[in-house]
Amino acid sequence: MPGSDDRGEAAAAPSVSARGLHRRWQGLGWPRTYHGKLLLGGWLAVALPAVAAAWVARRSGAPPGPALAVGLLIGAVLLALFLRAMLRPLAEAEHALDRRLEGTGVPRSAPGRADAAGRLGHHASRILELMAQRDAALAQASARYPLTGLPSRGETLERLRQTVSLAQRDHLPLSVALLDVDDLAEVRARHGESIADRLMEAVARRLEQLLRGSDWSARWEGDRFLLVLVCDAEGAQAALERVLHDLLSMRVVVDGHDIRATVTLGGAHVRTDDHLTELLSRAAARLAAAHAQGVALRLDD
């Protein structure tokens, strides 16, 4: 309709002027706080017209009462306009947050808070809660490999560092082993990525079932897993032989394909003066030696 644009422009004009006044007032260096600027602007809106009216009455010799009343009336109008300009951004922010909450499942009304300021506080707190929930979900997701569900490299390193430190402090026996899933590249080339992924998932689940007590496993890198065994050398040897025997006899049937896991293990026992890098280097060296010698398991002597 021809008149609708005119009405829209007329309605938008106060908003534009209000935002302009708000920006100019916010640009003042003092008072620094929004609350202080609000109080100063309100005081000036009332005081200046009253002082001006009293000064005019005195200069003209008119009775001060009527002039002061007119000044206060003008001050009240200016105060209302000033407050409208300063508070309008709050209402606009409330509307923006209200629209942002659409489709999130969060109630858009704030019970017991009918005004814009109350709803703004309600919406802001709810959005902060949603952000905290999202951050927690992202942190939890990034702490696990999506394929195997095992801890990620960063979480694994931190947990391993704490475990080794505790074992050295309390003189507890501890062994660390690296496990390679052999021929994974061949499985991937012959049967496809999805079947190779299923094989890794099966190995990860089986490791969690095989390890006992405070022992634990984690995805290390590529086709490699990390095993942490809280036991002496004899116990670590027995535990790794059990893991080896079980995984070698495990069959994974996917889409009619019968896949068997071939694994190689190399491990090292924690020493009192071990640094984490040294411990992992020794375990990697034992794993490399096992591959080179064509054996399935090598541990520290």
QUIUR-V7106 format. One record per pair of residues at least 24 apart in sequence whose C-alpha atoms are under 6 Angstrom apart, sorted by the first residue. I is the first residue (numbers start at 1). J is the second residue. Records with the same first field share a line. If there is no record, write none. Layout:
I = J  J
This chain:
18 = 85
22 = 85  86
42 = 79
45 = 75  78  79
46 = 75
49 = 75
91 = 116
94 = 120
148 = 201  204
150 = 218  219
151 = 218
168 = 272
173 = 231  232
174 = 229  230  231  269  270
175 = 228  229  268  269  270
176 = 227  228  267  268
177 = 226  227  266  267  283
178 = 225  226  265  266
179 = 224  225  264  265
180 = 223  224  263  264
181 = 223  262  263
182 = 262  263
264 = 296  297
265 = 297
266 = 297  298  299
267 = 299
268 = 299  300
